[in-house]
Structures are given as structure tokens and as C-alpha cells.
Amino acid sequence: MKTLTKIALTAAFAGTPIAAGLARTVYGKQQIPVAVMPQTSSSTLDRNAATHNTIAASLALNASSGSAIAANEPAITPEKNPPGDIPDTQVFVNYKSTVGGYQLEVPEGWARQTKGSNVSFVNKLDGMQIAIANATTAPTANTVKTQQISNLEKSGRAVKVANVKDVTLPNGQAVLIEYTSNSDPDPVTGKQVRLENNNYLFFQQGKLATLRLYAPQGADNVDQWQRISRSFKWM
């Protein structure tokens, strides 16, 4: 299933909701800045653009330690026996963010970094992040496809979006973005790995939550990722 590396949780855009969010270097997380769409004179389009901008900022969870992204960087070949499987014996605990107004299950024992409503959990090459931002309307697979995916693929480290779809989870609707990408080079060895990523977008009452799950491509975390994403709910 999913891919991951140590990550730098540095915001991609100063002045965006994420800019006040995650700021910690872990290992090999890539930056995927997403271009902000200009607003139009129409108030309706302004509101939609604001929502798309928020989604863009949320997709910028793919932050980095600030290393430059090489133009036309080729995709790294996934390892044949990648590390990163979450054990079937992994214990999960409930995490609540009073500031963010959400809760979900997270793997017990993973290193946690919190800043306001945003939080990350990392264990070796596996990780997850949650970021909260303001939004005016709920995202859909169609709006994400038409407004953001092209920028996502062009801006990141060999990003390849595999699927964007609306999903129904136990606690409501969400948009799921499945994609692969290269990690940032390791600061010591320069090594990169191919990552598998799942981004879930949850919306409620003017707030957008982006849950990102990642691990080395080919790692078997399907059941664990489903458990985490299905446990998310607003409080």
C-alpha cells in the first residue's frame, strides 16, 4: 500500500492557512507547491476560487525542507521489497484536536508534532498529517480534477496522480487523491525513494481538513490506511 519517508513539514506558501501549520524536518518529504488561482469579479466565482485556493494550500501538505525541486525530475523506480509496512499488530489510539475540531485513530508510539490544529505522526518511513484550513464550499472530485491536479503534477517531484474520486466514509463524504511522488533527497546520503500518497479532503461548516497518508510505494498498508481514514470525524 502506502509510501513514506521522513518529511519536512514546512509550509509551501507564506500567508496561506498551511503557512502557519507544520514546520518540522523529518526525512525525505517532497514539496508540492500548488499554484493559487486568481479570483474573478464575480462573488460566486470568488467564493469558489477561495475554496480551490484552500484545497491547493492543503495539497501543499507535501512540504519540504526547502530543497529546490529539479525541473523534469524523473520518477524513481520503486524498491522491489520496500520498507514501510505497518505491522498487523500495530495498536491504534484515538487522537482529538480541540483546536481543529476533529478526531481520528492514529498508530500508537509514532512521533507526533503539533502546531495549532495541524499535526503529523511519523514512524521511520511511514507518516500521516492532518491540516485544517478555511473553505467556503465542499470540494468534489470534479473540482479537484479541473482546478488542481495539473498544478500538482507539474509542481512536485515527479508527481503522478493515479486517481481522484469521491468516497463515502462512515462519518461522511470525502475526496480521495491517490498519487505517487519522489521524496526529497536525504540530507546525508542524498537518497530518494518513491512514495505512495493518499490525500483525503473532508469538509464541514467552512472548514477543510486534509489527511495525508504516505509510505514507500509498494508497502502493504491498505488495511491500516483504511482504518485511519474511516475513523476521521468532526467533533
Sequence and secondary structure as in RCSB ss.txt:
>XXXX:A:sequence
MKTLTKIALTAAFAGTPIAAGLARTVYGKQQIPVAVMPQTSSSTLDRNAATHNTIAASLALNASSGSAIAANEPA
ITPEKNPPGDIPDTQVFVNYKSTVGGYQLEVPEGWARQTKGSNVSFVNKLDGMQIAIANATTAPTANTVKTQQIS
NLEKSGRAVKVANVKDVTLPNGQAVLIEYTSNSDPDPVTGKQVRLENNNYLFFQQGKLATLRLYAPQGADNVDQW
QRISRSFKWM
>XXXX:A:secstr
       B   SSTTSGGGGS   B SS            SSHHHHHHHHHHHHHHHHHTTS  SS    TT   
    SS S    TT  EEEEEETTTTEEEEEETT EEEEETTEEEEEETTEEEEEEEEE SS   HHHHHHHTHH
HHHHHSSS EEEEEEEEEETTEEEEEEEEEEE    TTT    EEEEEEEEEEETTEEEEEEEEEETT   HHHH
HHHHHH EE 
